[in-house]
Amino acid sequence: MPRSVNHVASKRRRKKILKAAKGYFGARKNVLTVAKNAVDRAMRYAYEHRKLKKRAFRKLWIARINAASRMHGVSYSKLMHQLKQQDIQLNRKVLADLAMNHPETFEAVVKHAQ
């Protein structure tokens, strides 16, 4: 009896890897073993940087809130403490957006918190 190898599944696996490597330079885009290594590394970096992106945005929001709040005479940490005491539940993303795009609303929030 002949050996069953399931070419359909193995070809699909190879196609999936080469499709993910589309646009890579040199052998990385068309040699399976090289492409597999490149795609694996790319996926690892993508996973890691999805986490790092969240950190980077939080840092940016905090810097923006701090800059805007200091214009109204209060530091970032004191502002966040006052907001928590007043039970004003605005997250850093929203506060940073208010500070950048709606300074008069941000000023009202700061005044209300004090």
C-alpha positions in Angstrom: 0.0 0.0 0.0 1.4 3.4 -0.9 2.4 5.9 1.8 -0.1 8.7 2.5 1.6 12.1 2.8 -1.3 14.6 2.7 0.3 17.1 0.2 -2.7 19.4 0.5 -2.0 20.2 4.2 1.8 20.5 3.8 1.5 22.8 0.7 -1.0 24.9 2.7 1.5 25.2 5.6 4.3 26.3 3.3 2.0 28.7 1.4 1.0 30.3 4.7 4.6 30.9 5.7 5.6 32.3 2.3 2.6 34.6 2.3 3.5 36.0 5.7 7.1 36.6 4.3 5.8 38.6 1.3 7.8 41.8 0.9 10.9 40.5 2.7 14.3 41.0 1.1 16.3 38.3 -0.7 15.9 34.6 0.2 13.7 35.5 3.1 10.7 35.9 0.8 11.0 32.7 -1.2 13.1 30.0 0.5 11.0 28.2 3.0 13.5 27.5 5.7 14.8 31.1 5.7 11.3 32.5 5.4 10.2 30.4 8.4 12.9 31.8 10.6 12.2 35.4 9.5 8.5 35.0 10.0 9.0 33.5 13.5 11.2 36.3 14.5 8.8 38.9 13.1 5.9 37.3 15.0 7.9 37.4 18.2 8.7 41.1 17.7 5.1 41.9 16.8 3.9 40.2 20.0 6.4 42.0 22.2 5.8 45.4 20.6 2.1 45.2 21.0 2.8 45.2 24.8 5.4 47.9 24.6 3.1 50.1 22.6 0.7 50.3 25.5 3.6 51.4 27.8 4.7 54.0 25.3 1.3 55.6 24.9 0.8 55.7 28.7 4.1 57.5 29.0 3.0 60.0 26.3 -0.4 60.6 28.0 1.3 61.2 31.4 3.7 63.7 29.9 0.9 65.6 28.2 -1.2 65.7 31.3 1.8 66.8 33.4 2.6 69.6 30.9 -1.0 70.9 30.8 -1.6 70.6 34.5 1.6 72.5 35.4 0.3 75.4 33.3 -2.5 75.5 35.8 -0.2 75.4 38.8 -0.5 71.8 39.8 1.8 68.8 39.2 0.6 65.5 37.6 0.8 63.5 40.8 -1.2 66.0 42.8 -3.8 66.3 40.0 -4.3 62.6 39.8 -4.6 62.4 43.6 -7.2 65.2 43.6 -9.2 63.6 40.8 -9.2 60.3 42.8 -10.4 62.1 45.9 -13.1 63.9 44.1 -14.1 60.5 42.5 -13.7 61.9 39.0 -13.1 58.8 36.9 -11.4 60.0 33.7 -8.6 57.9 32.5 -5.2 59.2 31.3 -6.1 58.8 27.6 -9.1 61.0 27.9 -7.3 63.5 30.1 -4.5 63.8 27.6 -6.9 64.3 24.8 -8.7 67.1 26.7 -5.3 68.7 27.5 -4.3 68.7 23.9 -7.5 69.4 22.0 -9.8 71.0 24.5 -7.7 73.1 27.0 -10.7 75.0 28.4 -12.4 71.8 29.3 -9.2 70.5 30.9 -8.9 73.7 32.9 -12.5 73.1 34.2 -11.6 69.6 35.2 -8.5 70.9 37.1 -10.5 73.6 38.8 -13.2 71.1 39.8 -10.6 68.7 41.2 -9.1 71.4 43.5 
